Amino acid sequence: MKRTILFLLFFLPVILMGQETRKVTNGEKNEQFHVLKSDKQTRHGKYQKFSLKNKLLIKGNYYNGVKDSVWVFYASDGQINSKYDYSKNELIYFKYDNFNAQREHKVIKGSSSIMTTLSRPPILLGGSDNYANILIKNLQYPQDARENRITGLVHVLFTINKSGQVSDYRIEKPLGYGIDEEAIRVAKLFQEYWVAGIINNQTVDVEMRFPFYFQLQ
């Protein structure tokens, strides 16, 4: 029995890599990826995401439904913005832009918090180009707010913990009419791209703030 288990554990990666896949194109999200033919919900193999102008934004690889090896994120000019190794959970490279400029952040320690400058603030892989692409592609003006001519700036607050996981989404000053819910919905689309902030080589829990401006034409 032990020999059988050891055999399966040793050869499972080979078996998975040898499984047949099929290419999927998601026009709504400008994505191309591969899934297992035996399980169409499981991504396995090459992944690419493109901008609205059909320029490559992200390329990486999935292994049995999990992000694997090094993923590369590009700016709109084709230059590399970020590299992240998902096998090692390690940031390899990041080019700071105005979106990720250094400033003070609220660091959460248990029930208390302090405002301080971080050695490295939380990073959104892909920077401002990834941010703009997701925002333009997904943000919708709520019908209730449109009919009542509601406009303004709303801030979504959330926490990025030591592991880079995001939680506790909330609105700082609600506008109502469906705007708050829409802002939170779109903010959650970014959660897979966050990397935790660091102070003195230690990851920390950090509160972040995302601005969403709703303006009628």
C-alpha positions in Angstrom: 0.0 0.0 0.0 2.8 2.4 0.9 4.6 1.7 -2.4 1.4 2.5 -4.3 1.0 5.8 -2.5 4.6 6.8 -3.0 4.3 5.9 -6.7 1.2 8.1 -7.1 2.8 11.0 -5.3 6.0 10.8 -7.4 4.3 10.4 -10.7 1.2 12.7 -10.2 2.9 15.8 -11.6 3.9 13.8 -14.7 0.4 12.4 -15.1 -1.1 15.9 -14.7 1.3 17.5 -17.2 0.5 14.7 -19.7 -3.2 15.3 -19.6 -4.8 16.8 -22.7 -5.9 20.4 -22.6 -7.9 22.7 -24.8 -7.4 26.4 -25.4 -10.1 28.8 -24.2 -10.6 32.4 -25.4 -12.6 34.7 -23.1 -13.4 37.8 -25.2 -15.3 39.5 -22.3 -12.1 39.5 -20.2 -9.6 39.5 -23.0 -8.0 36.3 -21.8 -6.6 33.2 -23.4 -5.9 30.1 -21.3 -5.9 26.3 -21.3 -8.2 23.9 -19.3 -8.1 20.2 -18.8 -10.3 18.3 -21.3 -11.3 16.1 -18.4 -12.3 19.1 -16.3 -13.2 22.3 -18.1 -13.2 24.2 -14.8 -9.5 23.5 -14.1 -7.0 25.8 -15.7 -3.8 24.0 -16.7 -1.1 25.4 -18.9 -0.3 28.8 -20.6 -2.3 31.9 -19.7 -2.4 35.3 -21.4 -4.4 38.5 -20.8 -4.6 41.4 -23.2 -5.5 45.1 -22.9 -8.4 46.7 -24.6 -6.0 47.6 -27.4 -5.0 43.9 -27.7 -1.6 44.4 -26.1 -0.2 41.7 -23.9 -0.7 42.6 -20.2 0.0 39.4 -18.3 1.4 36.0 -19.2 1.9 33.0 -16.9 1.1 29.4 -16.3 -1.4 27.3 -14.3 -0.7 23.9 -12.9 -3.8 21.9 -12.1 -5.8 25.1 -11.3 -3.1 26.9 -9.4 -0.9 29.7 -10.6 2.6 28.3 -11.1 6.1 29.5 -11.8 7.0 33.0 -12.9 4.2 35.4 -14.1 5.1 38.5 -16.1 3.1 41.8 -16.1 3.6 44.4 -18.8 3.0 48.1 -19.0 1.1 49.7 -21.9 4.4 50.5 -23.7 5.4 46.8 -23.7 8.0 47.2 -21.0 7.9 44.7 -18.1 6.3 46.1 -15.0 6.4 43.1 -12.6 7.6 39.6 -12.2 6.2 37.3 -9.5 7.2 33.7 -8.8 4.0 31.9 -7.6 5.9 28.7 -6.9 8.0 30.5 -4.3 5.6 33.3 -3.4 8.3 35.7 -4.2 8.4 39.1 -5.9 11.2 39.1 -8.5 10.9 42.5 -10.0 8.6 45.5 -9.8 8.8 48.9 -11.5 7.2 51.6 -9.3 4.9 54.2 -10.9 2.7 56.9 -9.6 0.1 54.3 -8.6 2.5 52.6 -6.2 4.4 55.7 -5.0 5.8 55.6 -1.5 3.6 57.2 1.2 2.4 56.5 4.7 0.1 53.6 5.2 -2.1 52.4 8.1 -0.5 49.3 9.6 -2.8 47.1 11.6 -1.5 45.4 14.7 -4.3 43.5 16.5 -6.9 46.0 17.7 -4.6 49.0 17.1 -3.1 50.7 14.1 -0.4 53.2 13.2 0.4 55.4 10.3 3.9 54.8 9.0 6.1 54.6 5.9 6.7 51.0 4.8 10.0 49.5 3.5 7.8 48.3 0.7 4.1 49.2 0.4 1.6 46.6 -0.9 2.1 46.1 -4.6 -0.6 45.7 -7.3 1.1 43.5 -9.9 1.0 45.3 -13.2 0.8 48.7 -11.6 -1.4 51.5 -13.1 -1.8 49.8 -16.4 -3.4 46.7 -14.8 -5.5 49.0 -12.6 -6.8 51.1 -15.5 -7.5 48.0 -17.7 -9.7 46.3 -15.0 -11.4 49.6 -14.1 -12.3 50.6 -17.6 -13.4 47.1 -18.6 -15.6 46.5 -15.5 -16.9 49.6 -13.8 -20.5 50.3 -14.5 -22.7 53.3 -13.5 -25.6 52.0 -11.4 -28.9 52.7 -13.0 -30.4 54.0 -9.7 -27.6 56.5 -9.4 -27.8 57.5 -13.1 -31.6 58.2 -12.8 -31.1 60.3 -9.7 -28.0 62.1 -11.1 -25.8 61.0 -8.3 -22.1 61.7 -8.8 -19.0 61.9 -6.6 -15.9 60.2 -5.2 -16.2 57.0 -3.1 -13.3 55.3 -1.3 -13.2 51.5 -0.8 -11.2 50.5 2.2 -9.8 47.0 2.6 -7.1 45.1 4.4 -4.2 43.2 2.8 -2.8 40.8 5.3 0.7 39.3 5.7 0.0 36.6 3.1 -1.3 39.1 0.5 -4.9 38.0 1.1 -7.6 40.7 0.9 -10.6 41.1 3.2 -12.8 43.5 5.1 -14.1 45.6 2.2 -16.0 48.7 3.3 -16.9 52.2 2.1 -15.5 55.2 3.9 -18.3 57.7 3.0 -21.2 56.0 1.3 -22.9 57.7 -1.6 -25.8 55.2 -1.9 -27.9 54.5 -5.0 -25.9 51.4 -5.8 -22.6 53.2 -6.1 -21.1 51.7 -2.9 -21.9 48.2 -4.0 -20.5 48.7 -7.5 -17.2 50.1 -6.1 -16.7 47.2 -3.8 -17.6 44.7 -6.6 -14.9 46.1 -8.8 -12.3 46.5 -6.0 -12.6 42.8 -5.4 -11.5 42.1 -9.0 -8.0 43.2 -8.0 -7.6 40.9 -5.1 -5.6 38.2 -6.9 -2.9 40.7 -7.9 -1.9 42.1 -4.5 1.5 41.5 -2.8 1.8 42.2 0.9 3.6 45.2 2.4 6.8 45.0 4.3 8.5 46.7 7.2 12.1 45.7 8.1 11.9 42.5 6.0 8.6 41.4 7.7 5.2 41.4 6.0 2.5 43.3 7.8 -1.3 43.8 7.7 -2.0 47.1 5.8 -5.2 49.0 5.2 -5.6 50.2 1.7 -7.8 52.8 0.0 -9.1 52.6 -3.5 -10.8 55.7 -5.1 -13.7 55.4 -7.5 -15.0 58.5 -9.2 -18.5 58.4 -10.6 -19.2 61.2 -13.1 -22.1 61.5 -15.5 -21.4 62.6 -19.1 
